[in-house]
């Protein structure tokens, strides 16, 4: 990965454990919030990749692994989408198995798990660690299903992806307007961060994926106000993350959408670090081999 590294930022390294949450509301206007403090490089890795088991992705596990080797990565983590919200306006979640779409199920997931494990055996001798992950589409009430997944499959890494607000996808090109039409920017953010806080408090996930992902289409719909929409709610999110030991990722896909900062934006990254929230991994959110490490 050209400039992507594993980030190691444990609680307390950047501030006393309780400082950031209590002081954020007073600090968020300081001029240095949009300048990221230098990070500690530990290893080259991409911890958010979607091969063609995700129906919105292309390229096999092997294609992604070869791309990772070409970019001199030490690790690649596959995080295929797994969506099971029965109320979703986008219909039943699906996966692609052996080129055919089918409903998301434990049986389909078992094939994905086996393929990733076999890829690790093939590529580890070549210098690439292949990590088994999953991006679970969080919705209120999914806790028992996630617990069952954790019991059946030994995932190395579980991402919670909050993709819907009141069961409507805000990050899909064909649905975001339907979602945003229902809310002011303030109400949209309130609903979104309520879901994020629930995912964090569950303690079921290693990491929350692409925090403030609503900026993907929110800037187009709401304008510049979307970039400040987190401020009334972010302290509660930090408390839930820190108390449950759930981390944030830095997701670089925002740059591919033309935004000028990652998910989450720099202001949130720096405030999270002061609050004692772990930010451990970078992820490209690659949906094609050529995006690995970007």
N, C-alpha and C positions, 0 to 999 in steps of 0.2 A: 504494500500500500504506500503510495508515494509519500504521504505525510500522516498516515493514520497509525496510531499506536494504541496499545492498551493503556488506559489511564488508571493510575492508582492514586486515589484521593480518599483516604479513610477519614472517618469522623475524628475531629479534633486536630487534624494536621493544620488546618487553615484558621481555626478559631477555637475558643472554648466551646464545649458541646452545645450549650444553649444560646449562644450569642446570636446566630444568624436569624433564627425564627423570630425572636423578640425584637430584633432591631431592624428587620427588613423594611417595615413600613416607613421608618425614618430614613433609611439609606437608599431607597430605590431611585432617587433622583440624583445621586452623586455622579459626577461626570465620568468616573472610571468604570462604571458598571458595564459598559459595552466594550471594554478591553479585557480579553482573556489573559489571566495571569499564566506565565509559562507552566507547562505540565511536565510530568516525569515520564519519559519514554521507557517502557519496559520490554515490549516485544511488538512485532508487527502482526496485526490480526484484524479480521473483519468479523464482527460478532452479530451480523444481521444480514442474512442472505436467503433469498427465495429461489429455489430451483423449480423445475416444472411440476413438482407435486402441488405447488400453488397455482391455481387456475389463471392467475394474472401474470404468471412468469413464464419465461422460456429458457431452455437450456438444461441439460441433465446435471446430475451431481458430478459426474466426471468432467463435464464442460467447465463447471465452476471451479473444481479442484485444479484443473490445468491452468485456468486463468489465475488462480491464487498463486500457484507456483511461478507462473510467468512474472507476477508482480512481487515475487520474493516475500510472500507472507509466510509466517510460521504457523498460523492457525486460521481456520475458517469455520464459522459456526453456521449451520443451516437452521433456519427458523421458519419452516413452512407455516402458512396460515392454517389455522384450525378454528372454524367458526360454527357455533352450534346454537346461536340465539333463536329460539323458536318463534319469537315475535318480530324478527328482523323484516323490515320492509323490502329488503333485497332478496328475500326468499331463503330457502334452506342453504346452509353452507356446503360448499363442494370442494373436492380435491381432484387432482388428476393422477390416475394410477395406470401405468403402462399405456399412456397416451389417451386414456378414456376418462371423461369426467364422471364422477359418482358422488353421492352424498358423503359428507364428512362422517367418518365412523372409526371406531377403534380398529376394525379390520383393515381399513385403508391406511390408517396411521401405522399399523404394525409393519406394513410393507415399506413405508418410508423409514421407519426406525431401523429395520434390517439393512436397507440400502446405505444409510449413513454409516452404520457400524462397519459394514463391509468396506466402504470407502476409506474409513480410517485405517483399516488393515492394509489396504493397497497403498495409500499415500504416506503413511507415517514413515516407512523406510526411505521415502524420497525427501523427507524433511518437512512434511505438512501434517499437522494435527487436525483431524476433522472432528468437529464437536457436534454432538446431537442436541439440537435446540428445537423450540416450538414457539410460535407467536400465537397465543390464544386470544381470540376476539372477546374481550371482557364485556359482560353485561351483568346488570344487577340480578342476583339469584343463581349465578353459575358456579358458586363455590363447591357444591357437591360434585358436579361434573369434573371440575379441575382436580379435586381430591381423588376421584376415581382414576383420572389420567395419571396422576403422580403414583398411584399404587400399582398400576399395570405397567407403566413404562418408566424406565430409569433415565429420564432426561438429564443432561448435563446443565441445561440452561433453559429457563422458562421466562419468556417475555409476555407481559400483559399489554395487548394492543387495544386501546380505547378508540374505536373507529366509528361509533354510533352515539348519537344523542337522542334519547327517547326512541330508540330502535330504528333511526334513520341515519344512513351513512353520510357523514359530513365531508368525507375525504374521497368520495367517488365522483368522477366527472359528471355522471348522469343523475346524481342525487343531491349534490351539495346545495344546490339552490333551493330544492324542496325543503331541506333541513333548515337552512339559514333564513328562509322566508318566515319562519315561525317565531324568530327571536330577535330581539335587539342584540347588539354585540355583548352587552353586559350580561344579559340573561343566557345567551349561548355559552359564555365562559363559565358562568355559575353552574350550569348543567354539566358541562364537560368536566370541570374540576371536581364536582361531586362524584362522578364516576371514577376518576383517577384516584381520589381519596379512598373510595371503597375498594378498589383493586389493591392499593397499597396496604390498607388495614387488614386485608384478608391474610397477608403473610404467605400466600401461596406461590409467589413469583420471585424470581431473582431480581428482575428489573422491569421498570415501566418503559415501554417503547415510546419513542418520538413524542415527548411531552411538548405541548402547544402545537400539535399537528394540525389543528384547525387553521393555522396560518397558510396551509397549502393552497386553499381556495379562499380563505377568509380575507386575505389582503385584497383580492379582486372584488369580493362582495362588499365588505365593510369599509375598506380603505385603511388608512394608517392607524386608526383607533384599535385595530385588532392586536397590534403589537404591545399595547398596554393593558389588554383585557385581563391578564393573569393577576394583576397586582392586588385586588381585594381578596384573592382566594389562595395565593401561593403559600402563605405561611402555614395554613392548615395542611396543605399537601406535604410540605417539608416535615411537619410533625409526624404525619402518618408514615412517611417513608423512613424517617430515622427510627421511630419507635418499633417498626416491624423489621428493620434491617433490609429494606428493599432499596435497590439502587436505581439510578437513572442512567440511561445511555446518552451518548452524543451521536445523533443520527445525521449523517451528512447529506441525505437525500434532498434536503431543503435547497441546497445549492443547485441541484439539477432542475429544480422547479423555478429557478430564477430569483429565489430569496437571497438576501444578503447575509444571512446567518443560519446556523444549523437549527435542528430541533433538539433541545429547546434553544431559544435565542440566548445570546451571551449574558444578558442581564440575569436570566434565570440560572444559568450555569454558575456564575460567580456567587449569587445569593445562596444557591444550594450548597456550595462548598463551605460558605461561612456558617451555614446552618447545620453542618455535620452530616449532610447527605452524601452517600457514596456515589461517585461517578466513575465507573470502572472501565467500561468498554466504549469503543467507537464502532459504529455499524454503518455500512453504506446503504442498507436497505436495498441491495441489488436485486433486481428482478430479471437480469440477463447477465451472462458471463462477463461482458465487456464493462459492466458497472462495478464489478468486484474491486474493492479497494479504492473507489473513487470518492 
